[in-house]
């Protein structure tokens, strides 16, 4: 019997080795395994190492080898004769028995994200998200929105944009309105803190336009073409683009709308007025004052700034519609400002209303 078992093990071992050699002329991994630079946090380093060893590398192995690591019947065989596979030019990985219950959990993943933000180790975000995505961890829209907020607070929005650009690897997209509104609100905040002037204004305008391009790329893969469902048609998104382009025209071109961008966004915002009013009703019924104020703030400010643009007065119809919507948004903001329970948002609203 023992002789049979030994023969069976030898055949299994040889079969596994043959499969490993034949499934890839290069390396055993079917996907690029993320690597992580050393960080300033020992706790973060340990968690990243654990995720890589226990989640990311196994997820990148061919299916048969991954299954062998998790099957109880192969446990003793792997312990008796460990098998190493090349996963890159300079790295080997030893197959070992593993149990699903011992793997890093979603709670552990959230802790890694918290530590990345807390220790300002944003260079690890993209590889970590790519590892989560390849190992079938999926973050919800609220989690991505939280990442946007924390990155913005740290001055790291470009890191977020790179994660979105590589959405096929990270799973980070601009499809959900929660994420898009968070991103555009933070773009507005950074520009407002710089008084809508200088390098910060230029940088935020470029980021906003990049975000629109990424939204367009994502929308081409979606089945719905509804303007209501397309985030770029949201009043808050258009309003942010309007205020940034209007501010640039005022600061850099003496109020001239060089490429007709400002009036173009003004027309788009007027076209979104029905959606603005729908959101106003919905917010009154279910939303918070702070959330609604964040939606309206760039809309109001964009309309306010565009009144100073040369050429608007020549289009009397557009000028009249802009003036009407400006009055409507101002009245709503004035009604909300004392109800906002977030001091930072409240201060931003008051500052714009007093401008």
C-alpha positions as CSV (number, residue, x, y, z in Angstrom):
1,X,0.0,0.0,0.0
2,X,2.8,2.3,0.9
3,X,4.5,1.4,-2.3
4,X,1.4,2.4,-4.2
5,X,1.2,5.7,-2.3
6,X,4.8,6.5,-3.0
7,X,4.3,5.7,-6.7
8,X,1.1,7.9,-6.8
9,X,2.9,10.8,-5.1
10,X,5.8,10.5,-7.6
11,X,3.4,10.6,-10.5
12,X,1.5,13.6,-9.0
13,X,4.7,15.5,-8.4
14,X,6.1,14.8,-11.8
15,X,2.7,15.8,-13.3
16,X,2.6,19.0,-11.4
17,X,6.2,19.9,-12.5
18,X,5.4,19.0,-16.1
19,X,2.3,21.2,-16.0
20,X,4.2,24.1,-14.5
21,X,6.8,23.8,-17.2
22,X,4.4,23.4,-20.1
23,X,1.7,26.0,-19.2
24,X,4.1,28.9,-19.8
25,X,7.3,29.2,-21.6
26,X,8.1,32.1,-19.3
27,X,6.8,32.3,-15.8
28,X,4.1,30.4,-13.9
29,X,2.1,33.5,-13.1
30,X,-0.6,34.3,-15.7
31,X,-0.8,38.0,-14.6
32,X,1.7,40.6,-13.5
33,X,2.2,40.2,-9.7
34,X,2.3,43.6,-8.0
35,X,5.4,44.4,-6.0
36,X,5.6,47.0,-3.2
37,X,8.4,49.4,-2.2
38,X,9.4,49.5,1.5
39,X,7.2,52.0,3.4
40,X,7.7,53.9,6.6
41,X,5.1,51.7,8.5
42,X,6.2,48.2,9.7
43,X,2.5,47.3,10.1
44,X,1.8,48.3,6.5
45,X,4.8,46.5,5.2
46,X,3.7,43.3,7.0
47,X,0.2,43.5,5.6
48,X,1.3,44.2,2.1
49,X,3.7,41.2,2.3
50,X,0.9,39.0,3.6
51,X,-1.5,40.0,0.8
52,X,1.2,39.4,-1.8
53,X,2.2,36.0,-0.5
54,X,-1.3,34.7,0.4
55,X,-3.6,36.4,-2.1
56,X,-1.9,38.1,-5.0
57,X,0.7,35.5,-6.0
58,X,-1.7,32.5,-5.7
59,X,-4.3,34.4,-7.8
60,X,-1.7,34.9,-10.5
61,X,-0.8,31.2,-10.8
62,X,-2.4,28.8,-13.3
63,X,-5.7,27.4,-12.1
64,X,-4.4,23.9,-11.5
65,X,-1.5,24.9,-9.3
66,X,-3.7,27.3,-7.3
67,X,-6.3,24.5,-6.7
68,X,-3.5,22.1,-5.6
69,X,-2.5,24.6,-2.9
70,X,-6.0,24.7,-1.4
71,X,-7.0,21.0,-1.7
72,X,-6.7,19.1,1.6
73,X,-5.6,15.9,-0.2
74,X,-2.5,17.6,-1.5
75,X,-1.5,19.1,1.8
76,X,0.9,16.4,2.9
77,X,2.4,16.0,-0.5
78,X,3.3,19.7,-0.7
79,X,4.7,19.7,2.8
80,X,6.9,16.6,2.0
81,X,8.2,17.9,-1.4
82,X,7.7,21.6,-1.8
83,X,7.6,22.8,-5.4
84,X,9.0,26.2,-6.4
85,X,7.9,28.1,-9.5
86,X,9.3,31.1,-11.2
87,X,6.9,34.0,-11.1
88,X,9.3,36.6,-12.6
89,X,12.8,36.8,-13.8
90,X,14.3,37.1,-10.4
91,X,11.7,35.6,-8.1
92,X,10.5,32.1,-7.2
93,X,7.4,31.1,-5.2
94,X,7.1,27.9,-3.2
95,X,3.7,26.2,-3.5
96,X,2.4,25.4,0.0
97,X,-0.8,24.2,1.6
98,X,-3.2,27.0,2.2
99,X,-6.7,27.3,3.7
100,X,-9.3,29.8,2.6
101,X,-10.1,30.7,6.2
102,X,-6.5,31.8,6.8
103,X,-6.3,34.3,3.9
104,X,-6.4,38.1,4.3
105,X,-9.9,39.4,4.5
106,X,-11.8,42.4,3.1
107,X,-11.4,43.9,6.6
108,X,-7.6,43.5,6.2
109,X,-7.8,45.2,2.8
110,X,-9.6,48.2,4.4
111,X,-6.9,48.4,7.0
112,X,-4.2,48.5,4.3
113,X,-6.1,51.4,2.6
114,X,-6.3,53.2,6.0
115,X,-2.6,52.8,6.6
116,X,-1.7,54.0,3.1
117,X,-3.5,57.2,3.8
118,X,-2.4,57.6,7.4
119,X,1.2,57.1,6.5
120,X,1.1,59.0,3.3
121,X,2.3,56.0,1.4
122,X,0.3,56.7,-1.8
123,X,2.9,55.0,-4.0
124,X,1.6,51.7,-2.8
125,X,-2.0,52.4,-3.8
126,X,-2.0,51.5,-7.4
127,X,-0.1,48.1,-7.0
128,X,-2.3,47.2,-4.0
129,X,-5.5,48.0,-5.9
130,X,-4.3,46.0,-8.9
131,X,-3.6,43.1,-6.6
132,X,-7.0,43.3,-5.1
133,X,-8.6,43.4,-8.5
134,X,-6.7,40.4,-9.9
135,X,-7.6,38.4,-6.8
136,X,-11.3,39.2,-7.2
137,X,-11.6,41.7,-4.3
138,X,-14.1,44.3,-5.3
139,X,-14.4,47.7,-3.5
140,X,-17.7,49.5,-3.6
141,X,-18.2,53.1,-4.8
142,X,-18.2,54.6,-1.2
143,X,-14.8,53.1,-0.6
144,X,-13.4,54.6,-3.8
145,X,-15.0,57.9,-3.0
146,X,-13.3,57.8,0.4
147,X,-10.0,57.2,-1.3
148,X,-10.5,60.2,-3.5
149,X,-11.3,62.4,-0.4
150,X,-8.2,61.2,1.5
151,X,-5.9,61.5,-1.5
152,X,-7.2,65.1,-2.1
153,X,-6.6,66.0,1.5
154,X,-3.0,64.7,1.1
155,X,-2.5,66.6,-2.3
156,X,-2.4,63.2,-4.1
157,X,-5.2,63.5,-6.6
158,X,-2.8,62.7,-9.5
159,X,-2.3,59.3,-7.9
160,X,-6.0,58.7,-8.0
161,X,-6.1,59.8,-11.6
162,X,-3.4,57.3,-12.5
163,X,-5.4,54.5,-10.8
164,X,-8.4,55.5,-12.8
165,X,-6.4,55.6,-16.0
166,X,-5.3,52.0,-15.3
167,X,-8.9,51.0,-14.4
168,X,-8.5,47.7,-16.3
169,X,-5.9,46.7,-13.7
170,X,-7.3,48.5,-10.6
171,X,-11.0,48.3,-11.0
172,X,-11.2,52.0,-10.3
173,X,-13.5,53.7,-12.7
174,X,-15.6,56.9,-13.1
175,X,-18.9,55.2,-13.6
176,X,-20.6,55.7,-10.3
177,X,-22.0,59.2,-9.5
178,X,-20.8,58.9,-5.9
179,X,-17.2,58.7,-7.0
180,X,-17.5,61.3,-9.8
181,X,-19.1,63.9,-7.6
182,X,-16.5,63.4,-4.9
183,X,-13.7,63.9,-7.4
184,X,-15.2,67.0,-8.9
185,X,-16.0,68.5,-5.5
186,X,-12.4,68.0,-4.4
187,X,-11.2,69.6,-7.6
188,X,-13.4,72.6,-6.8
189,X,-12.2,72.8,-3.2
190,X,-8.5,72.8,-4.2
191,X,-9.2,75.5,-6.8
192,X,-11.2,77.6,-4.4
193,X,-8.5,77.4,-1.7
194,X,-6.1,78.9,-4.3
195,X,-8.7,81.7,-5.1
196,X,-9.2,80.2,-8.5
197,X,-5.8,81.5,-9.6
198,X,-2.3,80.4,-10.5
199,X,-0.8,76.9,-11.0
200,X,-3.5,75.3,-8.8
201,X,-6.3,76.5,-11.1
202,X,-4.4,75.2,-14.2
203,X,-3.7,71.9,-12.6
204,X,-7.3,71.4,-11.4
205,X,-8.7,72.3,-14.8
206,X,-6.4,69.8,-16.5
207,X,-7.5,67.1,-14.0
208,X,-11.2,67.9,-14.6
209,X,-10.7,67.6,-18.4
210,X,-8.8,64.3,-17.9
211,X,-11.6,63.0,-15.8
212,X,-14.1,63.8,-18.5
213,X,-12.0,61.9,-21.0
214,X,-11.9,58.9,-18.7
215,X,-15.7,59.1,-18.2
216,X,-16.1,59.1,-21.9
217,X,-13.8,56.0,-22.2
218,X,-15.8,54.2,-19.6
219,X,-19.2,55.1,-21.1
220,X,-18.3,53.5,-24.4
221,X,-18.2,50.2,-22.5
222,X,-21.6,50.7,-20.9
223,X,-25.0,49.7,-22.4
224,X,-26.9,52.8,-21.4
225,X,-26.3,56.1,-23.2
226,X,-28.8,58.1,-21.0
227,X,-27.5,61.6,-20.2
228,X,-29.0,61.2,-16.7
229,X,-26.8,58.2,-16.1
230,X,-23.7,59.6,-17.7
231,X,-21.8,61.4,-14.9
232,X,-20.4,64.1,-17.2
233,X,-23.9,65.5,-17.7
234,X,-24.4,66.1,-13.9
235,X,-24.9,69.8,-13.0
236,X,-22.1,69.6,-10.4
237,X,-19.6,68.3,-13.0
238,X,-20.6,70.9,-15.6
239,X,-20.6,73.6,-13.0
240,X,-17.0,72.7,-12.0
241,X,-15.8,72.9,-15.5
242,X,-17.6,76.2,-16.0
243,X,-16.1,77.8,-13.0
244,X,-12.6,76.6,-13.8
245,X,-12.7,77.8,-17.4
246,X,-14.4,81.1,-16.5
247,X,-11.7,81.7,-13.8
248,X,-8.9,81.0,-16.3
249,X,-10.5,83.3,-18.9
250,X,-10.8,86.1,-16.3
251,X,-7.2,85.7,-14.9
252,X,-5.3,84.9,-18.1
253,X,-7.2,86.4,-21.0
254,X,-8.9,89.5,-19.5
255,X,-12.3,87.9,-19.6
256,X,-12.1,86.7,-23.2
257,X,-13.5,83.3,-23.9
258,X,-10.6,82.2,-26.2
259,X,-11.9,78.9,-27.3
260,X,-15.6,79.4,-26.6
261,X,-15.3,76.9,-23.7
262,X,-17.0,79.1,-21.1
263,X,-20.1,79.8,-23.1
264,X,-20.2,76.1,-24.2
265,X,-20.2,74.9,-20.6
266,X,-22.8,77.6,-19.7
267,X,-25.1,76.2,-22.4
268,X,-24.6,72.7,-21.1
269,X,-25.4,73.8,-17.6
270,X,-28.6,75.5,-18.7
271,X,-29.5,72.2,-20.5
272,X,-29.0,70.4,-17.2
273,X,-31.4,72.6,-15.4
274,X,-34.3,70.0,-15.3
275,X,-31.9,67.6,-13.6
276,X,-30.7,70.3,-11.2
277,X,-34.4,70.8,-10.1
278,X,-35.0,67.0,-9.8
279,X,-32.0,66.7,-7.5
280,X,-33.2,69.7,-5.5
281,X,-36.5,68.0,-4.8
282,X,-34.8,64.7,-4.0
283,X,-32.3,66.4,-1.7
284,X,-35.1,68.2,0.2
285,X,-36.8,64.8,0.8
286,X,-33.9,62.5,1.6
287,X,-30.5,64.3,1.3
288,X,-28.3,66.1,3.8
289,X,-27.8,69.9,3.6
290,X,-24.0,69.4,3.4
291,X,-24.3,67.0,0.4
292,X,-26.6,69.2,-1.4
293,X,-24.4,72.3,-0.8
294,X,-21.4,70.4,-2.2
295,X,-23.5,69.7,-5.4
296,X,-24.6,73.3,-5.8
297,X,-21.4,75.2,-4.8
298,X,-19.6,74.8,-8.2
299,X,-22.8,75.4,-10.1
300,X,-23.5,78.7,-8.4
301,X,-19.8,79.8,-8.6
302,X,-19.5,78.9,-12.3
303,X,-22.6,80.9,-13.2
304,X,-21.4,83.8,-11.1
305,X,-18.0,83.9,-12.8
306,X,-19.3,83.4,-16.3
307,X,-21.3,86.6,-16.1
308,X,-17.9,88.5,-16.4
309,X,-17.0,86.8,-19.6
310,X,-17.0,88.9,-22.8
311,X,-19.6,87.7,-25.2
312,X,-22.2,86.4,-22.8
313,X,-24.1,89.7,-22.9
314,X,-24.3,89.4,-26.6
315,X,-26.4,86.3,-26.4
316,X,-29.4,87.8,-24.6
317,X,-31.2,84.5,-24.3
318,X,-28.3,82.7,-22.7
319,X,-27.5,85.7,-20.5
320,X,-31.1,85.7,-19.2
321,X,-31.1,82.0,-18.5
322,X,-27.8,82.1,-16.7
323,X,-29.0,85.0,-14.6
324,X,-32.2,83.1,-13.7
325,X,-30.4,79.9,-12.7
326,X,-27.8,82.0,-10.8
327,X,-30.6,83.5,-8.7
328,X,-32.1,80.1,-8.1
329,X,-28.8,78.5,-7.0
330,X,-28.0,81.5,-4.8
331,X,-31.3,81.3,-3.0
332,X,-30.9,77.6,-2.4
333,X,-27.4,78.0,-1.1
334,X,-28.5,80.8,1.2
335,X,-31.2,78.6,2.5
336,X,-28.8,75.7,3.1
337,X,-25.8,77.4,4.5
338,X,-26.9,77.5,8.2
339,X,-28.2,73.9,8.0
340,X,-24.8,72.5,6.9
341,X,-23.4,70.4,9.7
342,X,-19.8,70.2,8.3
343,X,-17.8,73.4,9.2
344,X,-15.4,73.0,6.3
345,X,-18.3,72.9,3.7
346,X,-20.1,75.7,5.5
347,X,-17.0,77.9,5.3
348,X,-16.6,77.3,1.6
349,X,-20.2,78.1,0.9
350,X,-20.1,81.3,2.9
351,X,-16.9,82.4,1.2
352,X,-18.4,81.9,-2.3
353,X,-21.6,83.7,-1.3
354,X,-19.6,86.7,-0.1
355,X,-17.4,86.9,-3.2
